[in-house]
């Protein structure tokens, strides 16, 4: 009989888990540094999963641009 794959927490090691497999409908996410880079990409992923997203950043011009894209 084959041994089951090694496990870590709730995920099977080697199995790809993406944020898109989560449902955040009805949830709120506040993303600091959300005007660009990792913060912006994180905000996009939360939006893809149905969350309401608030972006915070010191760069107000970049923040306005990010909010309209």
Secondary structure as UniProt FT lines:
FT   STRAND          7..8
FT   TURN            9..10
FT   STRAND          11..12
FT   TURN            13..14
FT   HELIX           19..21
FT   TURN            25..26
FT   STRAND          28..32
FT   TURN            33..35
FT   HELIX           37..48
FT   TURN            49..50
FT   STRAND          52..56
FT   HELIX           60..68
//
